[in-house]
């Protein structure tokens, strides 16, 4: 009898299902349902008239007024132009901010220079200050530069992120090997080649998380755009949506439809960013 026949003759042991595993999966499923329910409820209300929110029992299935509610929104505000402005701001802040934060963090993590620790403490001190405290001097600076009412006033003050530098520095310190950088220097790699070919591939999971965090923060920002944007054609999405609520009552179907439009891009960014984050962690685990 060959080995293949012997292996085929041995019955495969079936994995025993333990009650504890069933309870864990059931708890995770219930938690996922509770987490997804607000999004589903927002979608349901977005497809109904405003009166549906006061009904008892409430509507639990989607209606047929989503298109009507979106038409009402577009008749009151230019939501697509506002979404385009917000997308430009969020993408610019995310891409440029990741570059500045990562190259700064790489320098602090793996290079020595005079005043390194003092300068890092200054950066961390700015991280502790509330954003509201900087709004007045920022507005005066934007006014002197002539940027008030323009999207540049939203992009450039947000590029230097103390949290981003701190997060990436901690990740780079623990994950980038000093021996690997020394080997790159022996091969003739300068600073930027070390940054591109050694640092960026290793800190990819941290970049994915910071990218999601930065994009969501820029997309949802309301206070600073409300202060600095004086041009109606340059309004961001959150500021434009705030104009839908009037003193004569709220059309909740329209408001939920506008919230649905605002949240869909964030869900897509989260799905893409989470995929890159998990793939980067798995890639690092395989290499380790």
C-alpha positions as CSV (number, residue, x, y, z in Angstrom):
1,X,0.0,0.0,0.0
2,X,1.5,3.3,-1.0
3,X,1.9,6.3,1.3
4,X,-0.8,8.2,-0.6
5,X,-3.3,5.3,-0.1
6,X,-2.4,5.1,3.5
7,X,-3.0,8.8,4.0
8,X,-6.3,8.6,2.1
9,X,-7.4,5.7,4.3
10,X,-6.8,7.7,7.5
11,X,-9.9,9.7,8.2
12,X,-9.5,13.4,8.6
13,X,-10.2,14.7,12.1
14,X,-12.9,17.2,12.1
15,X,-12.2,20.4,14.1
16,X,-14.4,20.5,17.1
17,X,-16.5,23.6,17.5
18,X,-16.1,24.9,21.0
19,X,-19.0,26.8,22.7
20,X,-16.6,29.6,23.6
21,X,-15.7,30.3,20.0
22,X,-19.3,30.4,19.0
23,X,-20.0,32.9,21.8
24,X,-17.1,35.1,20.6
25,X,-18.2,35.1,17.0
26,X,-21.8,35.8,18.1
27,X,-20.6,38.7,20.2
28,X,-18.6,40.1,17.3
29,X,-21.6,39.8,15.0
30,X,-23.9,41.6,17.4
31,X,-21.3,44.3,17.9
32,X,-20.9,44.7,14.1
33,X,-24.7,45.0,13.7
34,X,-24.9,47.7,16.4
35,X,-22.0,49.6,14.7
36,X,-23.6,49.5,11.3
37,X,-27.2,50.3,12.5
38,X,-26.7,54.1,12.6
39,X,-25.5,54.1,9.0
40,X,-28.5,52.0,8.0
41,X,-30.9,54.2,9.9
42,X,-29.4,57.3,8.3
43,X,-29.9,55.7,4.8
44,X,-33.5,54.8,5.7
45,X,-34.3,58.4,6.9
46,X,-32.6,59.8,3.8
47,X,-35.2,57.9,1.6
48,X,-38.2,59.2,3.5
49,X,-39.9,62.6,4.1
50,X,-39.2,64.5,7.2
51,X,-42.4,63.3,8.9
52,X,-41.1,59.7,8.9
53,X,-38.9,60.5,11.9
54,X,-42.0,61.1,14.1
55,X,-43.9,58.0,13.1
56,X,-44.4,55.1,15.5
57,X,-43.5,52.5,14.8
58,X,-40.7,54.1,12.7
59,X,-40.0,53.1,9.2
60,X,-37.3,50.4,9.0
61,X,-37.2,49.9,5.2
62,X,-35.9,52.3,2.6
63,X,-38.5,54.6,0.9
64,X,-38.6,56.2,-2.5
65,X,-37.7,59.8,-1.8
66,X,-33.9,59.7,-1.9
67,X,-33.8,61.4,-5.3
68,X,-36.3,64.1,-4.2
69,X,-34.3,64.8,-1.1
70,X,-31.1,65.2,-3.1
71,X,-32.9,67.5,-5.5
72,X,-34.0,69.6,-2.6
73,X,-30.4,69.8,-1.4
74,X,-29.0,70.8,-4.8
75,X,-31.7,73.5,-5.1
76,X,-30.5,75.1,-1.8
77,X,-26.7,74.7,-2.0
78,X,-24.1,73.8,-4.6
79,X,-23.3,70.6,-2.8
80,X,-21.2,69.1,-5.6
81,X,-18.9,72.1,-5.9
82,X,-18.6,72.1,-2.1
83,X,-17.7,68.4,-2.2
84,X,-15.1,69.1,-4.9
85,X,-13.5,71.8,-2.7
86,X,-13.5,69.5,0.3
87,X,-11.9,66.7,-1.8
88,X,-9.1,69.1,-3.0
89,X,-8.4,70.2,0.5
90,X,-8.5,66.7,2.0
91,X,-6.3,65.1,-0.6
92,X,-3.8,68.0,-0.6
93,X,-3.5,68.0,3.2
94,X,-3.2,64.2,3.3
95,X,-0.6,63.7,0.6
96,X,1.6,66.7,1.4
97,X,1.1,66.2,5.2
98,X,2.2,62.5,4.9
99,X,5.3,63.6,3.0
100,X,6.3,66.3,5.5
101,X,5.4,64.2,8.6
102,X,7.2,61.1,7.3
103,X,10.4,62.8,6.3
104,X,10.5,64.8,9.5
105,X,9.8,61.7,11.6
106,X,12.5,59.7,9.7
107,X,15.1,62.4,10.5
108,X,14.2,62.5,14.2
109,X,14.1,58.7,14.5
110,X,17.4,57.8,12.8
111,X,19.7,60.8,12.5
112,X,21.6,62.9,15.1
113,X,21.9,66.7,14.8
114,X,22.3,69.6,17.2
115,X,19.2,70.5,19.2
116,X,17.3,67.4,18.1
117,X,15.7,66.6,21.5
118,X,14.8,70.3,22.2
119,X,13.3,70.7,18.8
120,X,11.2,67.6,19.2
121,X,10.0,68.9,22.6
122,X,8.9,72.1,20.9
123,X,6.9,70.1,18.3
124,X,5.2,68.1,21.1
125,X,4.4,71.3,22.9
126,X,2.5,72.5,19.9
127,X,0.6,69.2,19.9
128,X,-0.7,70.0,23.4
129,X,-2.2,73.4,22.4
130,X,-5.9,73.4,21.5
131,X,-6.6,74.3,17.9
132,X,-9.0,77.0,19.0
133,X,-6.1,78.9,20.5
134,X,-4.3,79.2,17.2
135,X,-7.4,80.3,15.2
136,X,-6.9,84.1,15.7
137,X,-3.2,84.3,14.9
138,X,-3.8,81.9,12.0
139,X,-6.5,84.1,10.6
140,X,-4.4,87.3,11.0
141,X,-1.6,85.5,9.1
142,X,-3.9,84.3,6.3
143,X,-5.3,87.9,6.0
144,X,-1.8,89.4,5.7
145,X,-1.0,86.8,3.0
146,X,-4.2,87.5,1.2
147,X,-5.4,84.0,1.4
148,X,-8.7,84.5,3.3
149,X,-11.6,83.1,1.2
150,X,-9.2,80.7,-0.6
151,X,-8.6,77.0,-0.2
152,X,-4.9,77.7,0.4
153,X,-5.9,79.0,3.8
154,X,-7.2,75.5,4.7
155,X,-4.3,73.5,3.1
156,X,-1.1,75.1,4.2
157,X,-1.8,75.6,8.0
158,X,-2.7,71.9,8.2
159,X,0.4,70.4,6.6
160,X,2.7,70.3,9.6
161,X,1.1,67.7,12.0
162,X,2.7,67.3,15.4
163,X,0.7,64.1,16.0
164,X,1.8,62.8,12.6
165,X,5.5,63.4,13.4
166,X,5.2,61.8,16.8
167,X,3.3,58.7,15.5
168,X,5.6,58.1,12.6
169,X,8.8,58.7,14.7
170,X,7.7,56.1,17.2
171,X,6.9,53.6,14.5
172,X,10.2,54.3,12.6
173,X,12.3,54.1,15.7
174,X,11.0,50.6,16.5
175,X,10.8,49.2,13.0
176,X,13.7,50.6,10.9
177,X,16.9,48.8,11.6
178,X,20.0,50.9,12.0
179,X,22.1,48.1,10.4
180,X,19.8,48.3,7.3
181,X,20.4,52.1,7.0
182,X,24.2,51.5,7.4
183,X,24.1,48.9,4.6
184,X,22.2,51.4,2.4
185,X,24.9,54.1,3.1
186,X,27.6,51.6,2.2
187,X,25.8,51.0,-1.1
188,X,26.0,54.7,-1.8
189,X,22.4,55.7,-0.8
190,X,22.0,59.3,0.3
191,X,19.3,60.6,2.6
192,X,16.5,60.8,0.1
193,X,17.2,57.3,-1.3
194,X,17.3,55.9,2.2
195,X,13.9,57.7,2.8
196,X,12.4,56.4,-0.4
197,X,13.7,52.8,-0.6
198,X,14.2,51.9,3.1
199,X,11.9,54.1,5.3
200,X,8.7,54.4,3.2
201,X,8.2,50.6,2.5
202,X,8.7,49.8,6.2
203,X,6.4,52.4,7.7
204,X,3.6,51.8,5.2
205,X,1.1,50.5,7.8
206,X,1.7,53.6,9.9
207,X,1.3,55.8,6.8
208,X,-2.0,54.1,6.0
209,X,-3.4,54.8,9.5
210,X,-2.2,58.4,9.5
211,X,-3.5,58.9,6.0
212,X,-7.0,57.8,7.1
213,X,-6.8,59.9,10.2
214,X,-5.7,63.0,8.3
215,X,-8.2,62.6,5.4
216,X,-11.1,62.1,7.8
217,X,-10.1,65.1,9.9
218,X,-9.7,67.4,6.9
219,X,-13.0,66.2,5.4
220,X,-14.9,66.8,8.7
221,X,-13.3,70.1,9.6
222,X,-15.9,72.8,10.3
223,X,-14.6,75.5,12.6
224,X,-11.6,76.8,10.7
225,X,-13.3,76.7,7.2
226,X,-16.2,78.6,8.7
227,X,-13.9,81.3,10.0
228,X,-11.6,81.7,7.0
229,X,-13.8,81.0,4.0
230,X,-15.5,84.2,2.9
231,X,-16.0,83.3,-0.8
232,X,-19.4,81.4,-1.3
233,X,-17.8,79.6,-4.3
234,X,-15.0,78.1,-2.1
235,X,-17.2,76.7,0.7
236,X,-16.3,73.2,1.9
237,X,-18.9,70.5,2.4
238,X,-19.4,70.8,6.1
239,X,-19.9,74.6,5.9
240,X,-22.3,74.3,3.0
241,X,-24.3,71.7,4.8
242,X,-24.7,73.9,7.8
243,X,-26.7,76.3,5.7
244,X,-29.5,73.7,5.2
245,X,-30.8,74.1,8.7
246,X,-33.1,77.1,9.1
247,X,-34.9,78.8,12.0
248,X,-38.3,77.7,10.6
249,X,-37.7,74.0,11.1
250,X,-35.6,71.2,9.7
251,X,-36.3,68.8,6.9
252,X,-34.8,65.7,8.4
253,X,-35.1,63.7,5.2
254,X,-33.0,66.3,3.4
255,X,-30.5,66.5,6.3
256,X,-30.0,62.7,6.4
257,X,-29.6,62.7,2.6
258,X,-26.9,65.3,2.9
259,X,-25.2,63.4,5.7
260,X,-25.3,60.3,3.6
261,X,-23.6,62.2,0.7
262,X,-20.9,63.4,3.1
263,X,-20.2,60.1,4.8
264,X,-20.0,57.8,1.7
265,X,-16.4,59.1,0.7
266,X,-15.2,58.5,4.2
267,X,-16.4,54.9,4.2
268,X,-14.6,54.3,0.9
269,X,-11.4,55.9,2.3
270,X,-11.7,53.8,5.4
271,X,-12.1,50.6,3.4
272,X,-9.1,51.4,1.2
273,X,-6.9,52.6,4.1
274,X,-7.8,49.6,6.3
275,X,-6.9,47.2,3.5
276,X,-3.5,48.8,3.1
277,X,-3.0,48.9,6.8
278,X,-3.7,45.2,7.3
279,X,-1.7,44.3,4.2
280,X,1.3,46.2,5.4
281,X,1.1,44.5,8.8
282,X,0.8,41.1,7.2
283,X,3.8,41.9,4.9
284,X,5.9,42.9,7.8
285,X,5.0,39.8,9.8
286,X,6.0,37.5,6.8
287,X,9.4,39.3,6.5
288,X,10.0,39.0,10.2
